[in-house]
Amino acid sequence: MPSWTRRPRWRAQRSTIVPTAQALHRTALEAYAAGDAELLRSICLGNHADTLITALDRRPSREAVRFTFEPKRSVWYPRLVSHIICAMDATQASEQAIVAISSRQRMERYHVGTGMVVPGSLRLQEKVEYVVLSRLVDIKSWVARPWRIWGTVAPTTLEGYYRDKIATERDMLSRAGFYKSSS
């Protein structure tokens, strides 16, 4: 606890990240299904919120969506995949976490006036999503803002990692002048 003789310290609080990520992810998906743009803007960061709201605007006005989200608990999921904090400037740091969430999702569209389900619109998915959370932290007092969803990312495979590593090395060598064409 900070006092006049001791500075405040940063506490990771990793045990709260996974339940927070699950709750935010569920809320974002349910808000998307309900068409609640304000809630999406409040719990998602800029680009991710804009992407979801743009998709909402493209949705036909006579159709609505029913959505269910059932998280699947297993030995591996949900789990904290990555958790980092880095200073942005002298007063703020950015804290970022990636959480793997396994779930069963069911979505179907229906007509608003009649309540009849649109034929062929039922989608059942069992998927693992890697949800990225982000928040700002004040470096002086270590008080953090609430978590917000930055987006989702795809997992990295070993082959993909090596492919990116080789491409990066080639790019660095060409920028250093080793792959110049003889003219």
Contact map, one row per residue, 1 for C-alpha under 8 A:
111000010000000000000000000000000000000000000000000000000000000000000000000000000000000000000000000000000000000000000000000000000000000000000000000000000000000000000000000000000000000
111111111000000000000000000000000000000000000000000000000000000000000000000000000000000000000000000000000000000000000000000000000000000000000000000000000000000000000000000000000000000
111111110000000000000000000000000000000000000000000000000000000000000000000000000000000000000000000000000000000000000000000000000000000000000000000000000000000000000000000000000000000
011111100000000000000000000000000000000000000000000000000000000000000000000000000000000000000000000000000000000000000000000000000000000000000000000000000000000000000000000000000000000
011111100000000000000000000000000000000000000000000000000000000000000000000000000000000000000000000000000000000000000000000000000000000000000000000000000000000000000000000000000000000
011111110000000000000000000000000000000000000000000000000000000000000000000000000000000000000000000000000000000000000000000000000000000000000000000000000000000000000000000000000000000
011111111000000000000000000000000000000000000000000000000000000000000000000000000000000000000000000000000000000000000000000000000000000000000000000000000000000000000000000000000000000
111001111100000000000000000000000000000000000000000000000000000000000000000000000000000000000000000000000000000000000000000000000000000000011100000000000000000000000000000000000000000
010000111110000000000000000000000000000000000000000000000000000000000000000000000000000000000000000000000000000000000000000000000000000000001100000000000000000000000000000000000000000
000000011111000000000000000000000000000000000000000000000000000000000000000000000000000000000000000000000000000000000000000000000000000000000100000000000000000000000000000000000000000
000000001111100000000000000000000000000000000000000000000000000000000000000000000000000000000000000000000000000000000000000000000000000000000000000000000000000000000000000000000000000
000000000111110000000000000000000000000000000000000000000000000000000000000000000000000000000000000000000000000000000000000000000000000000000000000000000000000000000000000000000000000
000000000011111110000000000000000000000000000000000000000000000000000000000000000000000000000000000000000000000000000000000000000000000000000000000000000000000000000000000000000000000
000000000001111111000000000000000000000000000000000000000000000000000000000000000000000000000000000000000000000000000000000000000000000000000000000000000000000000000000000000000000000
000000000000111111100000000000000000000000000000000000000000000000000000000000000000000000000000000000000000000000000000000000000000000000000000000000000000000000000000000000000000000
000000000000111111110000000000000000000000000000000000000000000000000000000000000000000000000000000000000000000000000000000000000000000000000000000000000000000000000000000000000000000
000000000000111111111000000000000000000000000000000000000000000000000000000000010000000000000000100000000000000000000000000000000000000000000000000000000000000000000000000000000000000
000000000000011111111100000000000000000000000000000000000000000000000000000001110000000000000000001000000000000000000000000000000000000000000000000000000000000000000000000000000000000
000000000000001111111110000000000000000000000000000000000000000000000000000000000000000000000000000000000000000000000000000000000000000000000000000000000000000000000000000000000000000
000000000000000111111111000000000000000000000000000000000000000000000000000000000000000000000000000000000000000000000000000000000000000000000000001000000000000000000000000000000000000
000000000000000011111111100000000000000000000000000000000000000000000000000000000000000000000000001000000000000000000000000000000010100000000000000000000000000000000000000000000000000
000000000000000001111111110000000000000000000000000000000000000000000000000000000000000000000000000010000000000000000000000000000000000000000000000000000000000000000000000000000000000
000000000000000000111111111000000000000000000000000000000000000000000000000000000000000000000000000000000000000000000000000000000000000000000000000000000000000000000000000000000000000
000000000000000000011111111100000000000000100000000000000000000000000000000000000000000000000000000000000000000000000000000000000000000000000000000110000000000000000000000000000000000
000000000000000000001111111110000000000000000000000000000000000000000000000000000000000000000000000000000000000000000000000000000010000000000000000010000000000000000000000000000000000
000000000000000000000111111111000000000000000000000000000000000000001000000000000000000000000000000000000000000000000000000000000000000000000000000000000000000000000000000000000000000
000000000000000000000011111111100000000000000000000000000000000000000000000000000000000000000000000000000000000000000000000000000000000000000000000000000000000000000000000000000000000
000000000000000000000001111111110000001100110000000000000000000000000000000000000000000000000000000000000000000000000000000000000000000000000000000000000000000000000000000000000000000
000000000000000000000000111111111000000000000000000000000000000000000000000000000000000000000000000000000000000000000000000000000000000000000000000000000000000000000000000000000000000
000000000000000000000000011111111100000000000000000000000000000000110000000000000000000000000000000000000000000000000000000000000000000000000000000000000000000000000000000000000000000
000000000000000000000000001111111111101100000000000000000000000000000000000000000000000000000000000000000000000000000000000000000000000000000000000000000000000000000000000000000000000
000000000000000000000000000111111111100100000000000110010000000000000000000000000000000000000000000000000000000000000000000000000000000000000000000000000000000000000000000000000000000
000000000000000000000000000011111111000000000000000000000000000111100000000000000000000000000000000000000000000000000000000000000000000000000000000000000000000000000000000000000000000
000000000000000000000000000001111111000000000000000000000000000111000000000000000000000000000000000000000000000000000000000000000000000000000000000000000000000000000000000000000000000
000000000000000000000000000000111111100000000000000000010000000000000000000000000000000000000000000000000000000000000000000000000000000000000000000000000000000000000000000000000000000
000000000000000000000000000000111111111100000000000000000000000000000000000000000000000000000000000000000000000000000000000000000000000000000000000000000000000000000000000000000000000
000000000000000000000000000000110011111110000000000010010000000000000000000000000000000000000000000000000000000000000000000000000000000000000000000000000000000000000000000000000000000
000000000000000000000000000000000001111111000000000000000000000000000000000000000000000000000000000000000000000000000000000000000000000000000000000000000000000000000000000000000000000
000000000000000000000000000100100001111111100000000000000000000000000000000000000000000000000000000000000000000000000000000000000000000000000000000000000000000000000000000000000000000
000000000000000000000000000100110001111111110000100110000000000000000000000000000000000000000000000000000000000000000000000000000000000000000000000000000000000000000000000000000000000
000000000000000000000000000000000000111111111100110000000000000000000000000000000000000000000000000000000000000000000000000000000000000000000000000000000000000000000000000000000000000
000000000000000000000000000000000000011111111000000000000000000000000000000000000000000000000000000000000000000000000000000000000000000000000000000000000000000000000000000000000000000
000000000000000000000001000100000000001111111000000000000000000000000000000000000000000000000000000000000000000000000000000000000000000000000000001110000000000000000000000000000000000
000000000000000000000000000100000000000111111101100000000000000000000000000000000000000000000000000000000000000000000000000000000000000000000000000111100000000000000000000000000000000
000000000000000000000000000000000000000011111111100000000000000000000000000000000000000000000000000000000000000000000000000000000000000000000000000111100000000000000000000000000000000
000000000000000000000000000000000000000010011111110000000000000000000000000000000000000000000000000000000000000000000000000000000000000000000000000001000000000000000000000000000000000
000000000000000000000000000000000000000000001111111000000000000000000000000000000000000000000000000000000000000000000000000000000000000000000000000001000000000000000000000000000000000
000000000000000000000000000000000000000000011111111100000000000000000000000000000000000000000000000000000000000000000000000000000000000000000000000011100000000000000000000000000000000
000000000000000000000000000000000000000110011111111110000000000000000000000000000000000000000000000000000000000000000000000000000000000000000000000000000000000000000000000000000000000
000000000000000000000000000000000000000010000111111111000000000000000000000000000000000000000000000000000000000000000000000000000000000000000000000000000000000000000000000000000000000
000000000000000000000000000000000000000000000011111111100000000000000000000000000000000000000000000000000000000000000000000000000000000000000000000000000000000000000000000000000000000
000000000000000000000000000000010000000100000001111111110000000000000000000000000000000000000000000000000000000000000000000000000000000000000000000000000000000000000000000000000000000
000000000000000000000000000000010000100100000000111111111000000000000000000000000000000000000000000000000000000000000000000000000000000000000000000000000000000000000000000000000000000
000000000000000000000000000000000000000000000000011111111100000000000000000000000000000000000000000000000000000000000000000000000000000000000000000000000000000000000000000000000000000
000000000000000000000000000000000000000000000000001111111110000000000000000000000000000000000000000000000000000000000000000000000000000000000000000000000000000000000000000000000000000
000000000000000000000000000000010010100000000000000111111110000000000000000000000000000000000000000000000000000000000000000000000000000000000000000000000000000000000000000000000000000
000000000000000000000000000000000000000000000000000011111111000000000000000000000000000000000000000000000000000000000000000000000000000000000000000000000000000000000000000000000000000
000000000000000000000000000000000000000000000000000001111111000000000000000000000000000000000000000000000000000000000000000000000000000000000000000000000000000000000000000000000000000
000000000000000000000000000000000000000000000000000000111111101000000000000000000000000000000000000000000000000000000000000000000000000000000000000000000000000000000000000000000000000
000000000000000000000000000000000000000000000000000000001111111000000000000000000000000000000000000000000000000000000000000000000000000000000000000000000000000000000000000000000000000
000000000000000000000000000000000000000000000000000000000011111100000000000000000000000000000000000000000000000000000000000000000000000000000000000000000000000000000000000000000000000
000000000000000000000000000000000000000000000000000000000001111100000000000000000000000000000000000000000000001110000000000000000000000000000000000000000000000000000000000000000000000
000000000000000000000000000000000000000000000000000000000011111110000000000000000000000000000000000000000000111100000000000000000000000000000000000000000000000000000000000000000000000
000000000000000000000000000000001100000000000000000000000000111111000000000000000000000000000000000000000000111100000000000000000000000000000000000000000000000000000000000000000000000
000000000000000000000000000000001100000000000000000000000000001111100000000000000000000000000000000000000011110000000000000000000000000000000000000000000000000000000000000000000000000
000000000000000000000000000000001100000000000000000000000000000111110000000000000000000000000000000000000011110000000000000000000000000000000000000000000000000000000000000000000000000
000000000000000000000000000001001000000000000000000000000000000011111000000000000000000000000000000000001111000000000000000000000000000000000000000000000000000000000000000000000000000
000000000000000000000000000001000000000000000000000000000000000001111100000000000000000000000000000000001110000000000000000000000000000000000000000000000000000000000000000000000000000
000000000000000000000000010000000000000000000000000000000000000000111110000000000000000000000000000000111100000000000000000000000000000000000000000000000000000000000000000000000000000
000000000000000000000000000000000000000000000000000000000000000000011111000000000000000000000000000000111000000000000000000000000000000000000000000000000000000000000000000000000000000
000000000000000000000000000000000000000000000000000000000000000000001111100000000000000000000000000011110000000000000000000000000000000000000000000000000000000000000000000000000000000
000000000000000000000000000000000000000000000000000000000000000000000111110010000000000000000000000001110000000000000000000000000000000000000000000000000000000000000000000000000000000
000000000000000000000000000000000000000000000000000000000000000000000011111111000000000000000000000001000000000000000000000000000000000000000000000000000000000000000000000000000000000
000000000000000000000000000000000000000000000000000000000000000000000001111111000000000000000000000000000000000000000000000000000000000000000000000000000000000000000000000000000000000
000000000000000000000000000000000000000000000000000000000000000000000000111110000000000000000000000000000000000000000000000000000000000000000000000000000000000000000000000000000000000
000000000000000000000000000000000000000000000000000000000000000000000000111111100000000000000000000000000000000000000000000000000000000000000000000000000000000000000000000000000000000
000000000000000000000000000000000000000000000000000000000000000000000001111111100000000000000000000111000000000000000000000000000000000000000000000000000000000000000000000000000000000
000000000000000001000000000000000000000000000000000000000000000000000000110111110000000000000000001111000000000000000000000000000000000000000000000000000000000000000000000000000000000
000000000000000001000000000000000000000000000000000000000000000000000000000111111000000000000000001110000000000000000000000000000000000000000000000000000000000000000000000000000000000
000000000000000011000000000000000000000000000000000000000000000000000000000001111110000000000000111100000000000000000000000000000000000000000000000000000000000000000000000000000000000
000000000000000000000000000000000000000000000000000000000000000000000000000000111110000000000000111100000000000000000000000000000000000000000000000000000000000000000000000000000000000
000000000000000000000000000000000000000000000000000000000000000000000000000000011111000000000001111000000000000000000000000000000000000000000000000000000000000000000000000000000000000
000000000000000000000000000000000000000000000000000000000000000000000000000000011111100000000011110000000000000000000000000000000000000000000000000000000000000000000000000000000000000
000000000000000000000000000000000000000000000000000000000000000000000000000000000111110000000011100000000000000000000000000000000000000000000000000000000000000000000000000000000000000
000000000000000000000000000000000000000000000000000000000000000000000000000000000011111000001111000000000000000000000000000000000000000000000000000000000000000000000000000000000000000
000000000000000000000000000000000000000000000000000000000000000000000000000000000001111100001110000000000000000000000000000000000000000000000000000000000000000000000000000000000000000
000000000000000000000000000000000000000000000000000000000000000000000000000000000000111111011100000000000000000000000000000000000000000000000000000000000000000000000000000000000000000
000000000000000000000000000000000000000000000000000000000000000000000000000000000000011111111100000000000000000000000000000000000000000000000000000000000000000000000000000000000000000
000000000000000000000000000000000000000000000000000000000000000000000000000000000000001111111000000000000000000000000000000000000000000000000000000000000000000000000000000000000000000
000000000000000000000000000000000000000000000000000000000000000000000000000000000000001111110000000000000000000000000000000000000000000000100000000000000000000000000000000000000000000
000000000000000000000000000000000000000000000000000000000000000000000000000000000000000111111000000000000000000000000000000000000000000001110000000000000000000000000000000000000000000
000000000000000000000000000000000000000000000000000000000000000000000000000000000000001111111100000000000000000000000000000000000000000111100000000000000000000000000000000000000000000
000000000000000000000000000000000000000000000000000000000000000000000000000000000000111110111110000000000000000000000000000000000000000111100000000000000000000000000000000000000000000
000000000000000000000000000000000000000000000000000000000000000000000000000000000000111100011111000000000000000000000000000000000000011110000000000000000000000000000000000000000000000
000000000000000000000000000000000000000000000000000000000000000000000000000000000011110000001111100000000000000000000000000000000000011110000000000000000000000000000000000000000000000
000000000000000000000000000000000000000000000000000000000000000000000000000000000111100000000111110000000000000000000000000000000001111000000000000000000000000000000000000000000000000
000000000000000010000000000000000000000000000000000000000000000000000000000000011111000000000011111000000000000000000000000000000001110000000000000000000000000000000000000000000000000
000000000000000000000000000000000000000000000000000000000000000000000000000000011110000000000001111100000000000000000000000000000111100000000000000000000000000000000000000000000000000
000000000000000001001000000000000000000000000000000000000000000000000000000001111100000000000000111110000000000000000000000000000111100000000000000000000000000000000000000000000000000
000000000000000000000000000000000000000000000000000000000000000000000000000011111000000000000000011111000000000000000000000000011110000000000000000000000000000000000000000000000000000
000000000000000000000100000000000000000000000000000000000000000000000010000011100000000000000000001111100000000000000000000000011110000000000000000000000000000000000000000000000000000
000000000000000000000000000000000000000000000000000000000000000000000011100011000000000000000000000111110000000000000000000001111000000000000000000000000000000000000000000000000000000
000000000000000000000000000000000000000000000000000000000000000000001111000000000000000000000000000011111000000000000000000001110000000000000000000000000000000000000000000000000000000
000000000000000000000000000000000000000000000000000000000000000000001111000000000000000000000000000001111100000000000000000111100000000000000000000000000000000000000000000000000000000
000000000000000000000000000000000000000000000000000000000000000000111100000000000000000000000000000000111110000000000000001111100000000000000000000000000000000000000000000000000000000
000000000000000000000000000000000000000000000000000000000000000000111000000000000000000000000000000000011111000000000000011110000000000000000000000000000000000000000000000000000000000
000000000000000000000000000000000000000000000000000000000000000011110000000000000000000000000000000000001111100000000000111100000000000000000000000000000000000000000000000000000000000
000000000000000000000000000000000000000000000000000000000000000011100000000000000000000000000000000000000111110000001100111000000000000000000000000000000000000000000000000000000000000
000000000000000000000000000000000000000000000000000000000000001111000000000000000000000000000000000000000011111000001100110000000000000000000000000000000000000000000000000000000000000
000000000000000000000000000000000000000000000000000000000000001111000000000000000000000000000000000000000001111100111100000000000000000000000000000000000000000000000000000000000000000
000000000000000000000000000000000000000000000000000000000000011100000000000000000000000000000000000000000000111111111100000000000000000000000000000000000000000000000000000000000000000
000000000000000000000000000000000000000000000000000000000000011100000000000000000000000000000000000000000000011111110000000000000000000000000000000000000000000000000000000000000000000
000000000000000000000000000000000000000000000000000000000000010000000000000000000000000000000000000000000000001111100000000000000000000000000000000000000000000000000000000000000000000
000000000000000000000000000000000000000000000000000000000000000000000000000000000000000000000000000000000000001111110000000000000000000000000000000000000000000000000000000000000000000
000000000000000000000000000000000000000000000000000000000000000000000000000000000000000000000000000000000000011111111000000000000000000000000000000000000000000000000000000000000000000
000000000000000000000000000000000000000000000000000000000000000000000000000000000000000000000000000000000000011101111100000000000000000000000000000000000000000000000000000000000000000
000000000000000000000000000000000000000000000000000000000000000000000000000000000000000000000000000000000001111000111110100000000000000000000000000000000000000000000000000000000000000
000000000000000000000000000000000000000000000000000000000000000000000000000000000000000000000000000000000001111000011111100000000000000000000000000000000000000000000000000000000000000
000000000000000000000000000000000000000000000000000000000000000000000000000000000000000000000000000000000000000000001111110000000000000000000000000000000000000000000000000000000000000
000000000000000000000000000000000000000000000000000000000000000000000000000000000000000000000000000000000000000000000111110000000000000000000000000000000000000000000000000000000000000
000000000000000000000000000000000000000000000000000000000000000000000000000000000000000000000000000000000011100000001111111000000000000000000000000000000000000000000000000000000000000
000000000000000000000000000000000000000000000000000000000000000000000000000000000000000000000000000000000111100000000011111100000000000000000000000000000000000000000000000000000000000
000000000000000000000000000000000000000000000000000000000000000000000000000000000000000000000000000000001111000000000000111110000000000000000000000000000000000000000000000000000000000
000000000000000000000000000000000000000000000000000000000000000000000000000000000000000000000000000000011110000000000000011111000000000000000000000000000000000000000000000000000000000
000000000000000000000000000000000000000000000000000000000000000000000000000000000000000000000000000000011100000000000000001111100000000000000000000000000000000000000000000000000000000
000000000000000000000000000000000000000000000000000000000000000000000000000000000000000000000000000001111000000000000000000111110000000000000000000000000000000000000000000000000000000
000000000000000000000000000000000000000000000000000000000000000000000000000000000000000000000000000001111000000000000000000011111000000000000000000000000000000000000000000000000000000
000000000000000000000000000000000000000000000000000000000000000000000000000000000000000000000000000111100000000000000000000001111100000000000000000000000000000000000000000000000000000
000000000000000000000000000000000000000000000000000000000000000000000000000000000000000000000000000111000000000000000000000000111110000000000000000000011100000000000000000000000000000
000000000000000000000000000000000000000000000000000000000000000000000000000000000000000000000000011110000000000000000000000000011111000000000000000000011110000000000000000000000000000
000000000000000000001000100000000000000000000000000000000000000000000000000000000000000000000000011110000000000000000000000000001111100000000000000011111000000000000000000000000000000
000000000000000000000000000000000000000000000000000000000000000000000000000000000000000000000001111000000000000000000000000000000111110000000000000011111000000000000000000000000000000
000000000000000000001000000000000000000000000000000000000000000000000000000000000000000000000001111000000000000000000000000000000011111000000000001111100000000000000000000000000000000
000000000000000000000000000000000000000000000000000000000000000000000000000000000000000000000111100000000000000000000000000000000001111100000000001111000000000000000000000000000000000
000000000000000000000000000000000000000000000000000000000000000000000000000000000000000000000111000000000000000000000000000000000000111110000001111100000000000000000000000000000000000
000000000000000000000000000000000000000000000000000000000000000000000000000000000000000000011110000000000000000000000000000000000000011111000001100000000000000000000000000000000000000
000000000000000000000000000000000000000000000000000000000000000000000000000000000000000000011110000000000000000000000000000000000000001111100111100000000000000000000000000000000000000
000000000000000000000000000000000000000000000000000000000000000000000000000000000000000000111000000000000000000000000000000000000000000111111111000000000000000000000000000000000000000
000000000000000000000000000000000000000000000000000000000000000000000000000000000000000001111000000000000000000000000000000000000000000011111110000000000000000000000000000000000000000
000000010000000000000000000000000000000000000000000000000000000000000000000000000000000000100000000000000000000000000000000000000000000001111100000000000000000000000000000000000000000
000000011000000000000000000000000000000000000000000000000000000000000000000000000000000000000000000000000000000000000000000000000000000001111110000000000000000000000000000000000000000
000000011100000000000000000000000000000000000000000000000000000000000000000000000000000000000000000000000000000000000000000000000000000011111111000000000000000000000000000000000000000
000000000000000000000000000000000000000000000000000000000000000000000000000000000000000000000000000000000000000000000000000000000000000011101111100000000000000000000000000000000000000
000000000000000000000000000000000000000000000000000000000000000000000000000000000000000000000000000000000000000000000000000000000000001111000111110000000000000000000000000000000000000
000000000000000000000000000000000000000000000000000000000000000000000000000000000000000000000000000000000000000000000000000000000000001110000011111000000000000000000000000000000000000
000000000000000000000000000000000000000000000000000000000000000000000000000000000000000000000000000000000000000000000000000000000000001000000001111100000000000000000000000000000000000
000000000000000000010000000000000000000000100000000000000000000000000000000000000000000000000000000000000000000000000000000000000000111000000000111110000000000000000000000000000000000
000000000000000000000001000000000000000000111000000000000000000000000000000000000000000000000000000000000000000000000000000000000000111000000000011111000000000000000000000000000000000
000000000000000000000001100000000000000000111001000000000000000000000000000000000000000000000000000000000000000000000000000000000011110000000000001111100000000000000000000000000000000
000000000000000000000000000000000000000000011111000000000000000000000000000000000000000000000000000000000000000000000000000000000011110000000000000111110000000000000000000000000000000
000000000000000000000000000000000000000000011001000000000000000000000000000000000000000000000000000000000000000000000000000000000011100000000000000011111000000000000000000000000000000
000000000000000000000000000000000000000000000000000000000000000000000000000000000000000000000000000000000000000000000000000000001111000000000000000001111100000000000000000000000000000
000000000000000000000000000000000000000000000000000000000000000000000000000000000000000000000000000000000000000000000000000000001111000000000000000000111110000000000000000000000000000
000000000000000000000000000000000000000000000000000000000000000000000000000000000000000000000000000000000000000000000000000000001100000000000000000000011111000000000000000000000000000
000000000000000000000000000000000000000000000000000000000000000000000000000000000000000000000000000000000000000000000000000000000100000000000000000000001111100000000000000000000000000
000000000000000000000000000000000000000000000000000000000000000000000000000000000000000000000000000000000000000000000000000000000000000000000000000000000111110110000000000000000000000
000000000000000000000000000000000000000000000000000000000000000000000000000000000000000000000000000000000000000000000000000000000000000000000000000000000011111110000000000000000000000
000000000000000000000000000000000000000000000000000000000000000000000000000000000000000000000000000000000000000000000000000000000000000000000000000000000001111111000000000000000000000
000000000000000000000000000000000000000000000000000000000000000000000000000000000000000000000000000000000000000000000000000000000000000000000000000000000000111111100000000000000000000
000000000000000000000000000000000000000000000000000000000000000000000000000000000000000000000000000000000000000000000000000000000000000000000000000000000001111111110000000000000000000
000000000000000000000000000000000000000000000000000000000000000000000000000000000000000000000000000000000000000000000000000000000000000000000000000000000001111111111000000000000000000
000000000000000000000000000000000000000000000000000000000000000000000000000000000000000000000000000000000000000000000000000000000000000000000000000000000000011111111100000000000000000
000000000000000000000000000000000000000000000000000000000000000000000000000000000000000000000000000000000000000000000000000000000000000000000000000000000000001111111110000000000000000
000000000000000000000000000000000000000000000000000000000000000000000000000000000000000000000000000000000000000000000000000000000000000000000000000000000000000111111111000000000000000
000000000000000000000000000000000000000000000000000000000000000000000000000000000000000000000000000000000000000000000000000000000000000000000000000000000000000011111111100000000000000
000000000000000000000000000000000000000000000000000000000000000000000000000000000000000000000000000000000000000000000000000000000000000000000000000000000000000001111111110000000000000
000000000000000000000000000000000000000000000000000000000000000000000000000000000000000000000000000000000000000000000000000000000000000000000000000000000000000000111111111000000000000
000000000000000000000000000000000000000000000000000000000000000000000000000000000000000000000000000000000000000000000000000000000000000000000000000000000000000000011111111100000000000
000000000000000000000000000000000000000000000000000000000000000000000000000000000000000000000000000000000000000000000000000000000000000000000000000000000000000000001111111110000000000
000000000000000000000000000000000000000000000000000000000000000000000000000000000000000000000000000000000000000000000000000000000000000000000000000000000000000000000111111111000000000
000000000000000000000000000000000000000000000000000000000000000000000000000000000000000000000000000000000000000000000000000000000000000000000000000000000000000000000011111111100000000
000000000000000000000000000000000000000000000000000000000000000000000000000000000000000000000000000000000000000000000000000000000000000000000000000000000000000000000001111111110000000
000000000000000000000000000000000000000000000000000000000000000000000000000000000000000000000000000000000000000000000000000000000000000000000000000000000000000000000000111111111110000
000000000000000000000000000000000000000000000000000000000000000000000000000000000000000000000000000000000000000000000000000000000000000000000000000000000000000000000000011111111111000
000000000000000000000000000000000000000000000000000000000000000000000000000000000000000000000000000000000000000000000000000000000000000000000000000000000000000000000000001111111100000
000000000000000000000000000000000000000000000000000000000000000000000000000000000000000000000000000000000000000000000000000000000000000000000000000000000000000000000000000111111100000
000000000000000000000000000000000000000000000000000000000000000000000000000000000000000000000000000000000000000000000000000000000000000000000000000000000000000000000000000011111111000
000000000000000000000000000000000000000000000000000000000000000000000000000000000000000000000000000000000000000000000000000000000000000000000000000000000000000000000000000011111111000
000000000000000000000000000000000000000000000000000000000000000000000000000000000000000000000000000000000000000000000000000000000000000000000000000000000000000000000000000011001111100
000000000000000000000000000000000000000000000000000000000000000000000000000000000000000000000000000000000000000000000000000000000000000000000000000000000000000000000000000001001111110
000000000000000000000000000000000000000000000000000000000000000000000000000000000000000000000000000000000000000000000000000000000000000000000000000000000000000000000000000000000011111
000000000000000000000000000000000000000000000000000000000000000000000000000000000000000000000000000000000000000000000000000000000000000000000000000000000000000000000000000000000001111
000000000000000000000000000000000000000000000000000000000000000000000000000000000000000000000000000000000000000000000000000000000000000000000000000000000000000000000000000000000000111
